[in-house]
Amino acid sequence: METGWIVKAAAPTMRSMNIDTLSSRPRRPEADPAQPDSYALVDRAIRYLQAHGRVQPSLDDLAAALDCDAAALQRQFSAFAGVSPKRFVQFLTKEHARALLAQSADVLSTSLAAGLSSPGRLHDLMVSTEALTPGEVGRLGAGVRLEYAFARTPFGRTLAAASARGLAFLGFVDDDRGGDAAALADLRQRWPRADFAAGDAATDIIGRAFERLWARAAQPSARPLPLPLLLSGTNLQLKVWEALLAVPEGRLVSYSTLARAVDRPDAVRAVASVVGRNPLSVLIPCHRVIRESGELGGYHWGLPRKIALIACESARRESAPATLSPG
């Protein structure tokens, strides 16, 4: 089944996490960024700009390449990212990525040292964890019922899965990457022995999660009710995913910095692999990890979407500097 906004999940894993969600319904922008064609147009623009970045195309050139009206393109980008296409392009450069890395050099260590629930943390995620027994992990989901649903979000179609214990999976769906079937296969291989059923359990959580992400700039001091997340992984996986929660919006860290943060400086490749196995896109912000060179590296749900996430977060941070936590 499919709904307009998503959220909810389940799973037998190592830890149960709580992430704040909005306590009141945020004011939506006049142009709804969740419209199904909004991200599709941004995705096409990003792909074109990746291929023609050195040319620095004008708005008219970009609109012509995308076969759309220049004014409409300007409106779509403003609704989606809050900035013009020209400014958006500047957030896509390697130079911008390097600048974010330099600005974020001490953010991860400082935030982790302060504790994920510290009042002065550089992110707004309150997290509590509960370790499951090795036996629970080893059963690979046996005895767990996961309800799943598809829905549209500002960054495209998504698949979410939840149990009574929390959100277990949140991934994106793209036709050029296998569509619904590939997304379901990804979910099932992570929980090979779980019972799956289409249902509404995932719908509410996803909607709350993405509403929260879009309302951060408008309501930076909101104290939402916790959103339960359920993770399954090894000790290293859990440490890496928890460390990712300490990376603030609008900041980036390198894979090597992340490896040092989890006390595995000699295992950068292993840490990078764990980042790529993140089961909860956006909520656990694996998109905020790039290479030290400024190259963006990979992303399980497609590089254009990683670019869009980074650029949108950079735009929001730039447009509301006084409302964001210091860093």
Beta strands, then each sheet from edge to edge (+ up, - down):
strand 1: 2-3
strand 2: 15-20
strand 3: 145-153
strand 4: 156-163
strand 5: 166-172
strand 6: 195-198
strand 7: 226-231
strand 8: 253-254
strand 9: 289-290
sheet 1: 1+ 3+ 4- 5+
sheet 2: 1+ 3+ 6+
sheet 3: 2+ 7-
sheet 4: 8+ 9+
end
